[in-house]
């Protein structure tokens, strides 16, 4: 839980950074905070958000829930006429997930193109006996530390931004097989790799602070060790991860408005 505690502190730090960067007084009219009110191509009727632009570098934190499914097949090669017996071996579980992200994006008219790097921590740790060996073979699977690198394509409407993302994903996976009868153990520890895709919506609370919600799906492939049991095989594992997270991003630099006069 130490990693998730650090993620929570990062989330609060992002909020604190945005509050510290806000104007010292908000008693005046909105134009004193965000700039003059001006009808422009990306017009937003909300005072202070005329011709708003999403362009810029940003950092932030996210927090939410995750569901992980770890599936492989166990095979016993039985001589003819019976033939091999194959059975899917599935483990799944839900957990809290949280992490940080950093990215860059640029807006052209109403379209926004960008790239983003994320780190996420989750806690999937499950031990289950294999149904193919009458419970004599037990598998433990543990997954944490997810990294993604994705491209983003969005559509902006004033202070709203809807987007889709997709790219590379990797996670650290530990797998252990234990033969409870013979006492033998086989284990592996490596980085499972695959792809990810997702969708999300951001809302500009201020010209530099964005709040959003995002859904992600990840499909990874991981090695599974082999126990020295005659005429058996343990396949590689397919890992499915789904997350729903709340995101808070802080954009560096100027207010990100276009047109004339400038926002500040």
C-alpha positions as CSV (number, residue, x, y, z in Angstrom):
1,X,0.0,0.0,0.0
2,X,3.1,2.3,0.2
3,X,2.9,2.9,-3.6
4,X,-0.8,3.8,-3.5
5,X,-0.1,6.1,-0.6
6,X,2.5,7.9,-2.7
7,X,0.0,8.1,-5.6
8,X,-2.5,9.7,-3.3
9,X,0.1,12.3,-2.2
10,X,0.9,13.0,-5.9
11,X,-2.8,13.5,-6.6
12,X,-3.0,16.0,-3.7
13,X,0.2,17.7,-4.8
14,X,-1.2,18.2,-8.3
15,X,-4.3,19.9,-6.8
16,X,-2.1,22.0,-4.5
17,X,0.0,23.1,-7.4
18,X,-3.1,24.3,-9.3
19,X,-4.4,26.1,-6.2
20,X,-1.0,27.8,-5.7
21,X,-1.0,28.9,-9.3
22,X,-4.5,30.4,-9.2
23,X,-4.9,34.1,-8.8
24,X,-4.6,35.5,-5.3
25,X,-8.1,37.0,-5.4
26,X,-11.2,35.8,-7.2
27,X,-13.5,38.6,-6.0
28,X,-13.4,40.5,-9.3
29,X,-15.3,39.7,-12.5
30,X,-14.3,36.5,-14.5
31,X,-12.5,38.7,-17.0
32,X,-9.9,39.6,-14.3
33,X,-9.2,36.0,-13.7
34,X,-9.2,34.4,-17.2
35,X,-9.0,37.3,-19.6
36,X,-11.4,39.4,-21.6
37,X,-14.7,37.9,-22.9
38,X,-14.5,37.5,-26.7
39,X,-16.5,35.6,-29.3
40,X,-14.0,33.5,-31.3
41,X,-14.1,30.3,-33.5
42,X,-14.1,28.1,-30.4
43,X,-16.6,30.3,-28.6
44,X,-17.7,29.2,-25.1
45,X,-20.5,31.2,-23.5
46,X,-18.9,30.7,-20.0
47,X,-17.3,34.0,-18.9
48,X,-13.5,33.7,-19.1
49,X,-13.5,30.7,-21.5
50,X,-13.4,32.4,-25.0
51,X,-11.5,30.6,-27.7
52,X,-10.1,28.1,-25.2
53,X,-7.1,26.0,-26.4
54,X,-5.9,22.6,-25.0
55,X,-2.4,23.0,-26.3
56,X,0.5,22.4,-23.9
57,X,2.5,20.2,-21.6
58,X,0.8,18.7,-18.6
59,X,1.4,16.4,-15.6
60,X,-1.1,14.9,-13.2
61,X,-2.3,12.0,-11.1
62,X,-5.1,9.4,-11.3
63,X,-7.0,7.2,-8.9
64,X,-9.7,4.6,-9.5
65,X,-10.5,0.9,-9.7
66,X,-9.1,-2.0,-11.7
67,X,-10.2,-5.5,-12.7
68,X,-7.5,-8.1,-13.7
69,X,-8.0,-11.4,-15.4
70,X,-5.1,-13.9,-15.7
71,X,-5.8,-16.9,-18.0
72,X,-3.7,-19.8,-19.3
73,X,-4.4,-23.4,-20.3
74,X,-3.1,-26.6,-18.6
75,X,-2.7,-29.6,-20.9
76,X,-2.2,-33.3,-20.0
77,X,-1.2,-35.4,-23.0
78,X,-3.1,-38.7,-22.7
79,X,-2.3,-41.5,-25.2
80,X,-4.8,-42.4,-27.9
81,X,-7.7,-43.1,-28.1
82,X,-8.3,-40.6,-25.3
83,X,-6.0,-37.8,-26.5
84,X,-5.0,-34.6,-24.7
85,X,-7.1,-33.0,-22.0
86,X,-7.0,-29.2,-22.1
87,X,-8.6,-26.9,-19.5
88,X,-8.5,-23.1,-19.2
89,X,-7.2,-21.9,-15.9
90,X,-8.5,-18.5,-15.0
91,X,-7.8,-16.1,-12.1
92,X,-9.3,-12.7,-11.6
93,X,-9.6,-10.0,-9.0
94,X,-10.4,-6.3,-8.4
95,X,-8.2,-3.7,-6.7
96,X,-7.6,0.0,-6.3
97,X,-5.3,1.5,-8.9
98,X,-3.5,4.9,-9.0
99,X,-0.6,6.5,-10.6
100,X,0.8,9.5,-12.5
101,X,0.8,10.8,-16.1
102,X,2.6,13.3,-18.2
103,X,1.9,14.4,-21.7
104,X,1.8,16.9,-24.5
105,X,-1.0,17.9,-26.8
106,X,-1.8,20.4,-29.5
107,X,-5.1,21.7,-30.8
108,X,-6.0,22.4,-34.5
109,X,-9.4,23.9,-34.8
110,X,-11.5,21.5,-32.7
111,X,-9.2,18.5,-33.0
112,X,-6.5,17.7,-30.4
113,X,-3.5,15.4,-31.1
114,X,-1.1,14.3,-28.3
115,X,1.1,11.8,-26.7
116,X,1.1,10.5,-23.1
117,X,3.2,8.4,-20.7
118,X,1.5,6.8,-17.6
119,X,2.6,4.8,-14.6
120,X,0.0,2.9,-12.6
121,X,0.2,0.8,-9.5
122,X,-2.3,-2.0,-8.7
123,X,-2.3,-5.0,-6.4
124,X,-3.3,-8.3,-8.1
125,X,-2.1,-11.3,-6.1
126,X,-4.0,-14.6,-6.4
127,X,-3.3,-18.2,-5.6
128,X,-5.6,-20.9,-7.0
129,X,-5.3,-24.7,-7.5
130,X,-5.5,-26.0,-11.0
131,X,-8.8,-27.8,-11.8
132,X,-7.0,-30.2,-14.1
133,X,-4.7,-31.7,-11.5
134,X,-7.3,-32.3,-8.7
135,X,-5.9,-29.3,-6.8
136,X,-2.4,-30.9,-6.6
137,X,-0.9,-28.1,-8.7
138,X,-1.3,-24.5,-7.4
139,X,-0.6,-21.4,-9.3
140,X,0.2,-18.0,-7.8
141,X,0.1,-14.9,-10.1
142,X,1.0,-11.4,-9.0
143,X,0.9,-8.2,-11.2
144,X,1.9,-4.6,-10.5
145,X,3.7,-1.6,-11.9
146,X,2.0,-0.8,-15.2
147,X,3.6,1.5,-17.8
148,X,1.9,2.8,-21.0
149,X,3.0,5.0,-23.9
150,X,0.0,6.1,-26.0
151,X,-1.1,8.5,-28.7
152,X,-4.3,10.5,-28.2
153,X,-6.8,11.9,-30.6
154,X,-9.5,14.2,-29.2
155,X,-12.4,16.5,-30.1
156,X,-12.7,19.8,-28.2
157,X,-15.8,21.8,-27.6
158,X,-14.9,24.8,-25.4
159,X,-13.8,23.6,-22.0
160,X,-14.8,19.9,-22.8
161,X,-12.4,17.5,-24.5
162,X,-13.5,13.9,-25.5
163,X,-10.6,11.7,-26.7
164,X,-9.5,8.2,-27.5
165,X,-6.0,6.8,-26.9
166,X,-4.0,3.7,-27.8
167,X,-0.5,2.3,-27.8
168,X,2.1,0.2,-25.9
169,X,1.6,-1.3,-22.4
170,X,3.8,-3.4,-20.1
171,X,3.4,-4.7,-16.5
172,X,5.6,-6.6,-14.1
173,X,4.3,-10.2,-13.6
174,X,5.4,-12.9,-11.1
175,X,4.1,-16.5,-11.6
176,X,4.8,-19.5,-9.4
177,X,3.6,-23.1,-10.0
178,X,3.8,-25.5,-7.1
179,X,3.3,-29.3,-7.1
180,X,2.0,-30.0,-3.6
181,X,2.5,-33.8,-4.0
182,X,6.1,-33.8,-5.2
183,X,7.1,-30.5,-3.6
184,X,8.6,-29.1,-6.8
185,X,8.3,-25.4,-7.6
186,X,8.8,-23.4,-10.8
187,X,8.7,-19.6,-11.0
188,X,9.2,-16.8,-13.4
189,X,9.4,-13.0,-13.1
190,X,9.3,-10.8,-16.2
191,X,7.7,-7.8,-17.9
192,X,4.6,-8.8,-19.8
193,X,4.0,-6.7,-22.9
194,X,1.1,-5.9,-25.1
195,X,-1.2,-3.1,-26.2
196,X,-3.7,-0.7,-24.6
197,X,-6.7,1.4,-25.7
198,X,-9.0,3.7,-23.9
199,X,-11.4,6.7,-24.0
200,X,-11.9,9.6,-21.7
201,X,-13.4,13.1,-21.1
202,X,-11.6,16.1,-19.7
203,X,-13.2,19.3,-18.3
204,X,-11.3,22.5,-17.8
205,X,-11.8,23.7,-14.3
206,X,-9.5,26.6,-15.0
207,X,-7.2,27.5,-17.9
208,X,-4.5,25.3,-16.4
209,X,-6.4,22.6,-14.3
210,X,-8.3,19.8,-16.0
211,X,-10.5,17.1,-14.3
212,X,-11.4,14.0,-16.2
213,X,-12.6,10.4,-16.2
214,X,-11.0,7.6,-18.3
215,X,-11.6,4.0,-19.1
216,X,-8.6,1.8,-20.2
217,X,-8.3,-1.8,-21.5
218,X,-4.9,-3.6,-21.6
219,X,-4.1,-6.9,-23.2
220,X,-0.8,-8.4,-22.2
221,X,1.1,-11.7,-22.8
222,X,3.2,-13.3,-20.0
223,X,5.4,-16.4,-19.8
224,X,4.3,-19.2,-17.4
225,X,7.0,-21.6,-16.0
226,X,6.9,-25.4,-16.5
227,X,6.7,-27.9,-13.7
228,X,8.7,-31.2,-14.3
229,X,5.5,-33.2,-14.6
230,X,5.6,-35.8,-17.4
231,X,3.2,-35.3,-20.4
232,X,2.0,-31.9,-19.3
233,X,2.3,-28.3,-20.6
234,X,1.4,-24.9,-19.1
235,X,0.7,-22.3,-21.8
236,X,1.6,-18.6,-21.8
237,X,-0.9,-16.4,-20.0
238,X,-3.2,-13.8,-21.5
239,X,-3.8,-10.9,-19.1
240,X,-6.7,-8.6,-19.4
241,X,-6.8,-5.4,-17.3
242,X,-9.6,-2.9,-17.2
243,X,-9.4,0.4,-15.3
244,X,-11.7,3.3,-14.6
245,X,-9.9,6.3,-13.1
246,X,-10.5,9.9,-12.2
247,X,-7.7,12.2,-13.5
248,X,-6.4,15.6,-12.4
249,X,-4.0,17.3,-14.8
250,X,-2.1,20.6,-14.5
251,X,-0.9,22.3,-17.6
252,X,2.3,24.3,-17.6
253,X,2.8,27.6,-19.5
254,X,0.3,30.1,-20.7
255,X,-3.5,30.0,-20.5
256,X,-3.7,28.4,-23.9
257,X,-6.1,30.7,-25.7
258,X,-6.1,31.7,-29.3
259,X,-7.3,34.8,-31.1
260,X,-7.0,38.4,-30.1
261,X,-6.9,40.0,-27.6
262,X,-4.8,37.6,-25.5
263,X,-6.3,36.0,-22.4
264,X,-4.0,37.9,-20.0
